[in-house]
Amino acid sequence: MPYRLLLVDDEPHHRKLLRMVLRQGDYVFSEADDGNEALRVLADEAVDLVLLDLMMPHPNGFDILETIARTERLRRLPVIVASASTSPEDVERSLELGAVDYFMKPLSEWDIRFQLPIKVRNAIALHRTTDEQLRIERTKAVAAMAVALNHGINNPLQVIQGNAQLLHVFPDLAPEARDKVQRIRAATETIANLTQRIAALHEVVTIDYPGGNGTTVPMIDLKKAEPGVAGASGAAEGTGPEGLETDRGVKPVQNEEVQPTDQ
């Protein structure tokens, strides 16, 4: 799948030059000729890297960098500045606001042939590596939560099961009450089966579940995570609340968001 680059520059020939410089890469391009259009694209599209000019009408490049830095979804998005400004202060401010590199326009032949293509490729690769590390940390957090949840459920579950058993064999129990007790026993058996499956997890495999706000959240796929099941080979990407999938019609249980241990 190609990577999407957002080219932000108020001069069309500069955007055309960037497309030509990067034409050999596996990229597709979105373009913005002002800051407002750039913010709209960032809100609506999944972008892998931004090539950003500074000297634009408000909002200018610095405003875009500040918006990216304070937006949770975007703050790790790599941004490379390509600007006509040669001011050391502008270079320093761009890097302080989160830009990963700075090129001065007009681009030199060295920039066009080597520097920019290599740095774009490396910035995307580093971003992807960081995403993978976060996914691993989240998967570990999901596993820890599953173990804690399993332990916390078992003790009260045994109390419910024991008392339901006593009620079920009580000789004077009304038929309607006995039927309700039987339903309680069946429900607790379903929960007990889930806790046993969680305890026997071979590895944590997650699938995406659509959240109420239109995003996706990871939940444990018990079928694929159980020992000896083909396809248990890691976790799918996702962030947010965690749930447990069952094959008995039980809806996923959503819990508090698990943050990576390094954030």
N, C-alpha and C positions, 0 to 999 in steps of 0.2 A: 504494500500500500504506500503510495507516495506521501511525502510530508508536505504540509501546507505552510507556505511562507506568506506573511503579510508584509507588503511593501508600502510604506507610508512616506509619501513625498508629494509636495504640491507642484512639482515640475514633472510633467509626463515623460520627458526624455530621460530623466534620471531613473524613473521606474522601468522604462524600456531597457536601459543599460543594465540594470540589475537582473532583469529577466534574461538578457543575453549572457551575462557573466555566469549565471547559474543554470543555464539551459541544459548542461550535461548531467545535472543531478536528478535524482528521483523526486522532483518537486512539482507541486501545483501552486499557483499564485492567486492570492487575493490582493486587491489594491485599494488604497485610500489616498485621496488628494488633500485631505485636511484631518485635523485631530478628531473632530466629531465623527467623521466617517470611520476613522480607525477604531474609535471606541465602540461604534455600532458593530463592526465586524468582530471585534473581540468578544462582544456580548453574545453574538449569534452563531459564531463559527468556532470549531476546534482548530486552533492555530498551534503549530509546533515551534515557530520562531518568528520574530518581528525584526525587520530591517527598517530603521527609523531615522528620519530626518529631524533635526531640531528646530530649524528656522522656518516655522509655519505660523500662520495666524492663530490666535488663541482658539482652542487649546493647542499649545505648541508641543514639541517633543518632550520637554521636561514635564509638562502636565501629564502626558501619556505615561511616562515612566513613573510618576508619582501615583497615578491611578492604578497601574499594574502592581506597584509595590504594596498598596493597601487593600487590594482585592484578593481574598483568600484563594479563589480558583485560579488566579493568574500570577500570583507573586513569584512562582518558580519558573515562569515562562522566560526563555532566553531572549534577550533583546540585543541586537548589534546596531550601534549608532553609525550612520554614514552621513556626515554633515560637512558643509562648507566652512564651518567655524573652526578656526585654528587656535582659539583662545584656550590656554591651559586650564582656566577656570571652568570652561564648558566641558572639557574632557573630564576633569576631576569630578564635577558635579554629576555628569552622566554616569560615571562608574559608581559613585556613591549612592545614586538612586537605583542601582541594580543592573545597569547595562553590563554585558559580559565582554564587550569589546568596542572599539571606536576607530572608525576610518574617516580620513579627511578627503573631501571631494575637491577637485576632480580625482577620481581613482587613477592611480598609476598603472602602468602595464603590469607591474609585479602584483599589485592588488588584484587586477582583473584575472590574470592567468593562474595565480597560486593562492595568495593570501585569503581573499574573501571566500572562494569555494571551500578551502580547507577549514577555515574557521567556522563557517556555517555548518559544515558536516560535523565537526567536533563538538560544537555547542549543542546540536540536536542529540548526538550520541551521549553526551554527558547528562543531558536532561532525561533521556530515556533510562540511563543507568540509575539515576536518582529515583525515578518512578518505580523501577523494579525493586530497589532497596526498601522503599516505603511499603510496597506491596508485601514484601517478605515480613517486615516488622508488623504490619497489620494482621497478616496471617498468624503470626506467633501470638498476637494479642487475642485473636479469635479462639485459638486453641486453649489459651489460659482461661478465657472466659467460659469455654465449654466445660472444662474440668471443674472450675469453681461452681458453675451452675449445676452441674451433675451432683456434686457433693451436697450442695445446699438443698436440692430437691429430695434426695433420697431419705433423709431423716423424717421430715414431715409426711412424706409419701408412705413410709412404713406404718406410721401411726394411723393414717387414714385407712390403709388396707386392712390393718388388724382390727380396727373398730368396725369397718364395714363387714368383715367376715363374722364377727360376733353378732352383729345385728341380723345378718342374713340367716343365721341358724337359730335365732330366737324364736321359740315355738309360737308365741302369742302375737307375732308381728302381723299387722294387717296386710292383705295381699297388695294393696296399692303401695304401701310403704316398702314391702319386700321388693316390688318391681323397681322402685326408685333406688333402693340400696344396690340392687343388681346392676343398674346403670352406673352407679358410682364405682362399683367394683370393675366394670368393664373399662371405664375411663381411666382408673388408676393403673390397670394392666397396660393400657396403651402408653401411659406416661412411663411406667416401669420399663417397658420395651425400649422406649426412646433413650432412657438413661443408660440402659445396658449397651445400646448401639453406640452411644457417645463414648462410654468407657472403653469400648473395643475399637475405637477409631485407629486405623492403620496410619493415616496421614490426613491433614486438614485439606479438603477440597471444597472450594466455595463456588457458588454460581451467583449471578446478578439477579436481584429482585427489585422491581420498580417501586420506589418510595412514593409517598403521597405528594411530594413536591416535584415530581417529574424526574428526579435523579435515580440512580441505581444504588443499591446497598448489597453487600455480600452476605450470603447466608451459607451455612454448612450444607453440602450435598451429601447426606448420609449414605445414599446408595453407592456413590462413587468412592467415598472415603473408607468404606468398610474393607477389612482384609480380604484379599483374593478377588476383588472386583476389578475387572479390566477398565482402564480409563482413569484410575486414580493416579494422577501424575502432576499434582500441584494445584495451585489456586488461581482462580480467575481474578482479574483486577476489579477493584471496587472499593469504595470508601463509605463510611457512615455507619448506621446501626447494624447490628448483626441479628440474624434469625436462624431458626432451625427448621429444615425441611423435613416433612414426614410423608409417608405414603398412605396415611390413613385419614386424610382429609383435615388434618390439623393445620390451621393457618400459621404462618411464620410468626414467631414471637420476637418483637423488636425491642431492643435494649438501648441503653445509652451508647453514644458514639465512642468507639475505642480509638484513641489517638496513638500514633506511633510513639515508641518509647523515647525517640530522640527529638521530639517536639514538645 
